[in-house]
Amino acid sequence: VERPPKQTARPMTQEEMSRFHSALNNSRSTEMVKNAIMLLLYSMMRSIEICRLRWEWVDFEKKLITIPPATQEQLKQGERNIKMNRTHLVPLSHQMIKILKSQKEQSNDELVFCSVFNKTKIMNKTTINAALRSAGFETLTAHDFRATASTILHEAGYNSEWIEMQLAHVD
């Protein structure tokens, strides 16, 4: 059986951007899923990093998320906190802090985003893309937010190294 060609991330179209917020607000997704999507949009993180995000990594005082590399135990189980398995720093904007504080009331003491069906488990990585489809974005994926951010920042003249660092592509 041949695998279908891998879809690469693409930036959102102007049309998608213009209707995004109202479509998400009017969708039937839970507040937790909407918060996960909005944090993705603002943070340039991968969806798996959002799904595995832990409260102990969030520092409201320093306005910073510090994602640590996986432990040996996690690696044995095939789990990584971040794709390149190294410490990754994500600065928190005012918007992200507001989302996280709203999320505090909806999750558990460990996980920022837990399963809608079982609060002791992480949010399923397919939940975000399913929510985007149900909001009317048939071809948009969570990973496309990263391409969108990269495109916008490059077009605005930001340093490519900084952008790549925030995307966790470089040391």
N, C-alpha and C positions, 0 to 999 in steps of 0.2 A: 504494500500500500504506500503510495507516494504522499508525502506531507504537502499540504498547501503552502504556497509561498508565504514567508513570514511578512506580516504587515509591519512597516516601520512607523514610528510616531510621526505625526504631522501636526502643524500648527492649526488652531481653530480658524475657521473662516470668519470674515467680518460678520456674516449673517448669523453664525452660531454665537459669536461674542455678543451681538446686539440683543439676542433673545435669551441668553443663558440665565441671567439672574431671575427673570420672571418665570421661565420654564422650571427652574429648580424650585423656586418658592411655591409654585403651584403644583408641583409633583406630589405624589402620594407617599414618597419616601419618608422614613422616620427622621426626626430631628437629628439623631445620631449619624445617620447616613448623609444627610445634608451637611452636617458639620465636617464629616470626613472629606467630602467633596470640596468644600470651601477651604479646608486646611491644605488639601492637595494643590488647589489653585494658587494659594498664597505662598506655599513653602518650597515648591519645586521638588518635593520628595516623591519617591515611588509609592505606588499603592500598597505594596507589601510592607514598606516602612511605616506607613500610616496604620495599617492593620496591626502591626506588632508594637506600635508605640506604647511605652510604659510611662506612668506618671513619674517614676523615679528619675527619668531622663529629662523631665521638664523642670526648668528653673525659672520661675516667674520673676525672682529678684534680679537675676542676671539677664533676663529676657533671652533665654537660650535653650534649645533642645540639644542634648549631647547624646548621640546614638553610639553606644559602645560596640566594639567588635564582638562577635559571638564567642561564647565560652567553648572549651573543648567538648563539653557535654552537648551543647547545642549543635556543634559541627558534626558530632557523631550521629545525631538525629537528622542531619541534613538541613539544619536551620541556620540562617544567617539573619542578623538584624538589618544589615545593609549589604548591597550587592558585592562590593569590593572587600567586605569584612575588615574595615578599619574604622577608627573613630571618625564620626562626621558631625560637624557643628551646624545647626540651623538657627540663625538669629530669629527672634520673635518680633514681628511687627505688632502694632496696636490691634489690627484686625485679627491676627492669629491669637493674641492673648484673649481677646473677647470670645472667640470661638472656643478656645480651650477652657475658659472659665464657665461658659455655658455647658460644655461637655462634662465638666466635673460632676454635675448633678445627675447625669444620665448613665455613667459608666460604673465600673467597680473601682476598688482601691488600687488595683495594679494596672489594668489596661485602660488606655484613653478611649479606645474604640473597641467595644466587645460585640460579640454576636447578638443580633436582635433576639434570637431564640434562646440563647444560653449565655448569661452574663459572665460565666466563668471562662468562656472560650474567646479567642480573638475573632474579630470580624472576618468573615470569609472574603478572600481576595476577589471573588467574582461579584460581590455585592455592589461595589461602586460602578462597575461597567453596566450591570443590570439596571441600576438606578438611572444612569445616564440614558440608556435605551428607553426606559419607561417615561423619562421626561421629554422624549421626542428627539433624542440625539442618536440616531441609528448607527452612525459610523464613527462617533466620537468615543475615544477610550480614555481612561484615567492617565495613561502614559502620554497622551496628546497634550496634556496641560504642560508637561515639561518642555515639549517642542515649542509650544506657544510662548512660554516664558522666555526660552532661549532666543526665539525669533524677535520678540518685542525688545528684549534687552540688547541684542546685537544691533538692531535697527536704531536704538536710542544711543548707540555709541559706547556702551559699557565695555570694559576690558574683557576680552574673550577668556583669559585665564580665570578671572573672577567668576564668570558665568559657569565655566566648566567645573570649577571647584564647588560651586553651590549645587551643581547637578551631581556631585560626588563622582566625577569622571577622572579626576586627577588627585595626586597627593597634595 
